[in-house]
Amino acid sequence: MLKAVSGIFLSMMAVAGCSSEAQAPPAAANAAVEPAEGPAEGPGSPPADAAKLRAALLPVPEGMHISYGPELGAFGSLKSTQQGLAAVRQARLERPECAGAAQLDAARPDVAKAPAAVIAFAAERGSITQAVVALPSAAFPAPLPAKCASYTADVDGAKVVYRTRMLSMPAKGDQSRAYLTTAAGAKESAEIGSVMIRRGNLIMSMLVVGRQVQPDGLYELAKLADQNLARVKQ
């Protein structure tokens, strides 16, 4: 998970309200990632890097459509990054330090300037958000601290309880990690499957959101994402 994507965690209940079950459907192997109006490009990302990172993004999963992006540019300047950070600032967390745990820190200059690509897919049953960042050197965030496995947050006046466990995902890339988080509020609840994979200096982050996220489906998406990373690293 990227730190900017923490905003998705904290605003999850709005998304979950129209979701039923996220089975994380396999992406069609030959499907093209083509937004209706072309990719949005942020400042600071050389064209060659942007094209490389775009090629690392997943194709459109079966039964879903592109709801955002691809957005390309320097990670810290992307609209999705800025919105995520703003959501974190607006929420009140029981443990504020957990908002950035096990994630890349977009506030760090080297991470903020790194070329990145982000895309999101949606369907009635849930959503998938993916980001690929080319860091200046190989790095991978530390695992989620034990104290961040369970905490509460006030999101737009509603109390949300987050409980996270690490999944036994088959190893991917040079390093990989997967979690399943339950976000429960007074009226709505959702599950968030998260995956992070490193190959060299490339970091791939993905969130799968729905009322129920199946680990096997999450692992299949991770496999496809890792295959894309391997191709662009050649």
N, C-alpha and C positions, 0 to 999 in steps of 0.2 A: 504494500500500500504506500502511496505517496502521501506526504504530509498534507498537500493540498486537497487530497481526496477525503481527508477527515471531515470536511464539510458535508460530504455525502452521508457519512455515518450520522452526523448530528442532525441532518434534515431528513433522515430516512423515513420517518413516519408519513410524510406527505407522499412519498413514492410508494410506500407499502399499501396505502389506502386503495390504490387501483390495481394492485397486483394480486394474483392468486397463488401460483406456484412456479418457481423458476427451476426448470430441470436442466438449465445450461445446455441447450441443444448443440450438437456438433456443428461447426461451421462447414458450409459447402466448400469443398477443397478448391474448386476452380472459380468461386465467386469473386467478383472484383469489388474493391472498396471504392465506390464512386458516389460522392455526395451529390445532391441535386444541383447545387450551385458551385461546385468545386471547393477545394480545400481552403480554409481560412489560414492565412499565414501571419504569425506574429513577428515582431522585429527580433533580430539577433541570431537567426538561424541560417547559416549558409545554405544555398539551394541543394548542394550535393548531400549534405547531412540530412536536410529535410526530406529529400527523395528517398534516402536510405531508410530513415525511420518510418516513413509512410509505408514502405514495403514490408516492414516488420509488423504492421498492424494486422489484426484478424480480418478475414473476409466477413461478409454479412452472414450471421448464423441463420439457419433455416427457420422461417417463420417470424423473423425479426426485421426491423428496418433501422436505418441510421437515424438517430435522434439528435446527434451533435457531431460536428467535425466532418472529416479529419481537421484538427487544428494543429498547425505546425509553427514552431518558433522557439525562442529561448524559453525554457521552462518557467522561469519566474514571471515572464511577461504574458503568458497565455491567459486568456479570459477564464478558462476553467480553473487554473491555479489561483487567480485572484479571487474568484467567487468562493472557492473552497476555503481559503485563508480567512475571508470575511465571515464565513459561516462559523468558523472556529472562534473568531473573536467575539461574535455575538452570543454564542452559547456560554452557559455557566456550567463548568464541569466540577464534579466532586474532587477529582484529581486532575488539575490542569496539565500536569506533566505527561499524562497519558495521551493527550491529543497528538503529540508528535512521536510517540514511542513506536519503535520498529518500522520507521518510515524515513524517507529522504526528507531533508529539511530545506524547503524552498527559500528560507531566509538566508541560507549560506550563499555568499557571492558565487562560488564555483558551481553550485547546483543551480542557482537562479539563472546563470548564463548558459547552462548546458542546453544543446539542441534537444528538442522534444517533439513528440507527436501524440495527440490524444484523440480518441474516438469513443462514441457511445452508441449502443444499440438498445432498442426497446421493443416490447411486445406487451400484450395485456397481462401476461403472467409474470413480468419482471423486466429487469434491465441488466446490461453488461457495460461496464466502463473500462477502457484499457488505455494505458499510457506507456510509452517507450521513451527513455531518456538516455542520451549518450554523455556519460560523465567524463571529465578530463582524465580520470584514472579509475582503475577497478576498485569498487567499494560496495559493501553490502551492509545494510543496517543490522544492528543487534536484534536478537529475538525480543518479543514482547515481555516486559518485566512481569513477574507474578502479581504485583500489586495492581496491574492494569487489566487483569483478567476479568474483573468485575468492578463497575463503577456506575454512577448516575450522572445525568446531565439535564439541565433545564434548557429545552429547545422551544423557543417561542412561547414560553409560559407553560409548557407541558413537560412533565417529568418522564425521562426515558432511561431505562436500565439496560446497560450493555454488559453481556457476558460472552467471553471469547475463549475458545479452546484451539490448540494447535492440531492440525490434521496430519495424518500419516501419508502425505502425498509422495508418490515415487519421485526420486531425485531428478531434477531437471537442470540443464545448463551446468555452470560452474558452481552455483549455489542456488538454492530455492527454499521456499517456505510457503505454507498455506495455513489459513485460519478459517474458522467458522464462528461468526458472531451473531448472537440473538439480540435484537433491539426491541424491547417491550415497553409500550406505553399504556396509558389507561384504557385506550380504545383500540389501538392498532398494535400490531407486532410484525416484525420482518426478520429474515435471516440474510446475512451478508457473508458470502464466501469471498475470501481474498487470497490472492496469489502474488508472489513476487519471485522473479527469476533473474539471475545475473549470468550473462555470457560476456566475458571480457569486461569492457567498460560500459556495456549496455545493460540497463535495468528495465525489466518489463513488470508493470504492475496492473492487476486486473481485479475488479469487483463485480460480483454477480449478486443481484439483489432480487428477492421475492419473498413470498410468505414462507416458502420452504426451498432450500437449496440442497441439492443432492451432491454429496462429495464426489461420486463417480463422474457425474457430469462436469463438475469443476475440474477434475483431473484431466478429462478429455480436452477441455478448452486449454488447459495449461500445456498439454502435449502439443497441440496445434500452435500455440503461441511460441513455444520453445523451438519448434521446427522452423518457424519464420525467423526467429532470432539467429538460428544456426545458419540459415541461408544468407542473411545480410552480413554476417560476420566473415563469410568466405571471401 
